[in-house]
């Protein structure tokens, strides 16, 4: 729940709106209650005394039980008549718990009416605190009589409590409906953000031809259009870079070929051998550049055919590492794989050469192991060496073009930093995955796992 809340902008906005509504409601209710309390004290309460004076006239002086019954039926109130703290009559046959009631005097609007005036209508009024009791009781003193008016039955008979419960349920239902409608409206307004997120994710996975394609003039539409324009510019820059690399690589092949032929005509010497080796390295680098750029372009085509991955690995080991035997696990079941054999050979050849060049053990011997395994969905080829390994901070960049971590990949060991890049691109072109694992502080060497989907 917390994860969904933290990741959903719609939920966070809805909670902000809900919190704002609650605070506004609290402020309004508090202000309204305070205003009603002041209005009661200033306006309603003084007029209540005048109303009770009229009721007292109907009740008689001294109060008469018969008149009290008639008033109780007509006004829907319970009336209690006390004389010298003793109940002499009640319209419902019960008495009040006077020790539980707290009365506050009723203020009068005019001072010309005095509670001690010697007329027959001289009154002293008080009413219970509404917050301290469930009943609203008005007390009137008339000479040595105390008359209590219980207004509770009036509220119950009119069904106000039941209506309050129904109104509360309707209010909660209405609030829930408003929240649902608000959430749907917010989700609809923020839908462009989800489209932008999905599209940016696809673009970050090298799908630069994908576009969000949103029309409109809103802020989010303008943002989507800006991202589309940025993707177009990035695609144009990358295409120009690829075309430049392809053109340079193609143009360099002719002079390298002429230089190679000329070198063959030179007399045998160490300089001739070094020159020949440099020319071979240059030709191999050009081949790797062209191959990697073709695999990254949208026009790359794999010449797939059914092949036996076990035979391919045994053949490459025979040519590159004759002393290394292929280890096949019990989980592997011999089967064919639909793949481009020529490119897979290039990938395995580069990985084996890397293992030989950079994976020498402390005694300067290249201890390499190659394993063929299988999972429920993939064929797994693992190549492990016993070299210095790769520091963890370099692992995420190790398959980038021309990247060389100082700890284990220096120019003294040869290569141009393209072998692992080309191997990764070939594996990804087959919808596979190449993982590099190394923990020099725990164990020596580097492990490379190649996952190739069976279907």
N, C-alpha and C positions, 0 to 999 in steps of 0.2 A: 504494500500500500504506500509506504513512504517513498519507495523507488518510483512508483508511478506518479506520485505527487511531485517529486523533485524533477522528473523528466517531462512532465506535461505542462506546457505554458497555459493551456486552457484551464486546467484545474487550479493553477496558481492565481490566474486572473479571477476565476470564479470565487476563490476563497477571499481574495482582496475585496471583491464586491460584497460578498456575504459579511465579512468583518465590518466593512463600512456601513452596511445596512443595519447591523446589530448595534453599532455605536450610535448611529443616528436615531435608531428606535429607542435606545436607552436614554439619549439626551432628550428626545421629544417626550417620552413617558415621564422622565424625571421633572422636566419643566412643566408639563401639563399637570402632574400631581401637585407640584408646589403651587402652581397657579390656582388649582381647584381648592387647595387647602386655604390659601389666602382669601379666595373668593368666598369660601364657606365662613371664614371668620369675619370678613368685612361685610358681607351682604346677606347670605342665606341664613346664617345662624340668628341674627337679630330679628328677621321676619318670622322665624319659627316661633318665637315667644308670642308674637301677636296672634299667630295661628292658634297656639295652644290656649290663649286667653279666650278665644271664641269657643274652643272645645270645653274649657272649664265652665263656661256659662251654660252649655248644654248639660254638663255633668252635674251641675247644681252645687250649692254651697250651704251646708256640707254636702260632699259627694253622695249620690244615691246609687245603690247597686242596680236598680232597674234601668236607670239612665245609662249606667256603665255597660250593661249588656247590649242596649240598643246601639250605643256608640261603637262597641266592639264589632258588632255585626255589620254596621254601615261602613266603618273605616278600616276593617280588617286588621285590627290591632288588639293585643291583649292588654288589659288594664288591671293594675294591682292597687288596692287602696289600703294604706297603712295609717294607723293612728297610734302615736306614741311608741313607734318601733314594733307594733304588733299588727299582723295582717288581719284585716276585718272582712275583706272580700277580694276575690279575683274572678275574672270572667272565664278562666279555664280551669279553676279549681286547684291550682298549684301555687306555690310561693316562689319567690326569687331568692337566690343566694347573694344576699346583699354584700357579704364580706368579700366576694370575688369581683365586685364591680367597682370601677374607678370612674368617678364623675368629675367633669370640668364645668365650671359655671358658664352659662350662656350670656354673652355680652349683648347689651342693648344698644340700639342706635342712638337713642335720645336719653338724656339724663333727667328729663322731666318726670319720667316714670320711675318711682323709687320702690324698692322691694319692701320697705318698711311703712309705706303709706297706709293709713288706717281704713282704707276702703275695702269693700268685700271682694274686690278683684286684685288685691295685692298678692303678687306671685314671686316665687324664687325658683328659677329654672336652672337645670344642669343636665348634661348629656354625657353618656359614656364615651370613652376614647375608642374610636373605631379600630385602632391598631391593637388594642389590648384585649378585646373580646369579640366573639363571633356575633353577638347580639348588639343591636342599636337601641338603647333604652333611654328614654327621656324622663326626667324626674321633675315634678312640679310640687313646690311646697305651698299649701294653702292653709294658713293658720297652723293648727296642730295636726293637719293631715298631710301625708305624703302620697302623691299619686304617681305611679310609674306606668309609662306607655311603652310596651315592647313592640317595636316596628318589624320584628323578624318575620312574623307570620304574613305580613304584607308582601315581602319579597318572595317567600316560598309559594304563596298562593298564586302569585303572578308568574311562577315558573322561571324566575330570573336565573336561578342557579343552573337549572338544566339548560336554559338557553345559553348561559355562559360557557358550559362545557361544549355544547354544539358549535357555538361561535368559535371557540378555541380550536376545535378539530377542523372546522372549515378554514380557519386562518392558516393552520399548519398545512392543510392540503393545498391551499392556494400558494403558500410560500414554496412548497415542494414543486408545484407546477411551474412557478416562475423561475425557480432555480434550474429545472430541466430545460425549459425553453431558453434561458440565458446561456446554459452550457452548450446547447446545440447551435445557438447563434454565434457564440464565441468560436466554436470549432469550425463553423463555416467561414467565419472571417479569417481564421488563421490557417485555413487549408493551403494557401500558397506557400506557407512556411514548410509544410510537410513535402510539398512538391519540390521546393528548392532543396530541401535536405536530401531527398532521394536522388535528385539530379546531380547535386554536387558530389554525392557518394559515388555515383557512376562515373563522373568525370575524373575523380581522384583515382579510379581504377583504370585509367588510360582510355576511357571512352570519351575522347574529346569531341567526337562528332555528335554526341547527344546534346540536345537543346531542351530547355524548359518550355519555351514557346508559350509565354503568357502575354495576352493582350490586355490593355487597360492602362489607367493613369494613376492607380493607387500606389502607395509607397512600396508595397510588396511586389506589385507588378513591375515597377521601375527597377527594384532590386534584382528581380529575375532577369529582366532585359539586360542589366549591367553584367550579370554573371554570364549570360549568353555571349555578349560582346567580348568579355575577357577570354572565354573559351575559344572563340573564333581567332582572336589574336594569338593565343598560345598555340593553337593548332597550326596557324600560319608560320609562326616562328619555328616550331618543331619540324614542320615539313621542309622549310627552307634549310634548316640545319641538316636534315637527312639527305636532301638533294645535294648539298655541298659535300658532305662526307662521301656519298656514293660517287659523285663526279671526281673528287680528288682520288679516291681509291682506284677508280677505273683508269684515270690518267696516269697514276703512278705505276700501274702494272707493266706498261710498255717499257719505260726506262729500266725497271728492275729486271725484266726479262732480258733486255739487251746487256745489262751489267752482268747478269748470271752467265750468259753465253760467253762474254768476254773473259770472265773469271775462269771459266773452264779451259780457256786457251792459254792461261798463264802457267808458267812452270811451277811445279810443286814447291810449296814453302809454307811456313807458319802464317805469314801474312795472307797468302791465298786462302788457306783454310779459315782464317778468321773472317775474311771478307765474304767468303762463301756462306759461312754461318750467319753473318749479319744480314745478308741478302735473303736467306731462308726465313729468318725471323721477321724481316720486313714483309715478306710475301704472306707469311702466316698471319701477321697482324692485320694486313689489308683484307685478307679473307675473313677473319673474325669480325672486323668492322662491318663489312658488307653483309655478312650473314646476320649479325645482330640487328642492323638497321632494317633488313628485310623482314625479320621476325617481328619487329616493333611496328611495322607499317600495316595498314589495313589491307594491303594487296598480297600479303604473304599467303602462300598456298602450301599445305603439307601434302606430300605424295604418300598417302597412307596405304599400307598393305598389311596383310596378315604376316606376322613374324613371330618367331620363337625368341623371347627375351633371354632365355637361358643360353641358347646357342650364340646369340649376339654377344653376351657378356663373356662367354668362354673364348670366343674368337678374339675379342678386344684384349682380354688378359693375355692371350697367347702372343699377341703382337707387342703390347705395351709392357706387360709385367709377366714374363714367362714363369717366374718362380712363385707366383701367387695363384692359388687355387680358389675357385668359386665355392663358397659354402652355401648349401641349400638347406633351409629349415624344413622340419616335418610339416609345417602348416602350408608350405607352398605346394600347389598342385599344377603340374605341367599343363600349360595352355598357351594359345596364341594370343597376340595382342595387335590391335589395329593401330599402327603407328608408322611414322616416316623413319625407315631404318637408317638412311644416310645421316639424318640429323641426330638421331639418338646415338649413333656411333661417334659423332663429333662431341656430343655432350659427355659420354662416358670417357672418351679419349682425353678430353680436357681435364676432367676430374681425376683421372688416374695420373696424368702428368703433374697436376698440382700436388697430389699425394706423394709422388716421387720426389718432386723438387723441394717441397716445404714440409714434408712429413717424416724426415729422417729422425731416427731415434738418437739418443746421446752418443751411441757408438758409431754414428754416421751410416747406419744401415737403414734402408727404407722398409720398415715393418708395416705392411699394408694388408688389410683383410677386406674382402668383398663378400657380402651376404645377400642372398636372394630370399625374400620372405613374402608373405601374403596376408592381407587383412580381409575383412568381409567385402570391401569394395575396391581395394587397391593392391597393386603389385608394388612391393617395397624393395628398393635396391639400396644397400648401406655400404658406404666406403669409409673405412676408418684408418687413420695413420697414427703414429706415435711421436709426432714432432713436438715443437714448442707449444703448439696450440694458439688460439686467438683470444685476446683479452675481450671480456664481455662488452666493453664500450664500442668495439669495432664490429661486432657480429651483425648489427642491423645494416651496416654499410658495406659489408665484405663483398656483396654481389653487385655493387655499383660499378659502372665502367671505370677502369684505370685507378680504382681505389687500392691503396697499399698500406696496411697497418705496419708501422715501423717494427713492431715486435717480431713479426714472423714473415712479412712479405716485402723484402727489399730487392732492389735491382741486382744485388749480387747473386740471387738465386735464379735470375732470369725471368722471362715472361713480361707481359705488358698490362696485367690486370684486367684482361678481357675473357679469360678462359671460364671463370666461374660465372661471369655475366652471361656469356653465350649459353652455358649449360642451363642456367636458370630460365632464360628466354625459351630455349627448346622445350624444357619440361613444361613450362606454362603454356606454350603453344599446343601441347598435347592435353591441356586441361588438368595438368598435374601440379605438384608442389615440391619445391626443393627447400630443405631445411638444413641449416648449418648449426651444429652444436659443439661447444668447446668450453671446458672448465679447467684452465691451466692450474688453478690453485688446488683442485681436487684430484684430477687425473691428467696425464699428458695426452697430447694428440687432439685431433679434430674428427668429428663424425658428421658425415653428410648423408642425409636420407632423401631418396627420390621416391615420390609417391606417384604412380601412374595408374589412372582409373582403368579398371578392366572393361567397363562398358562405357 
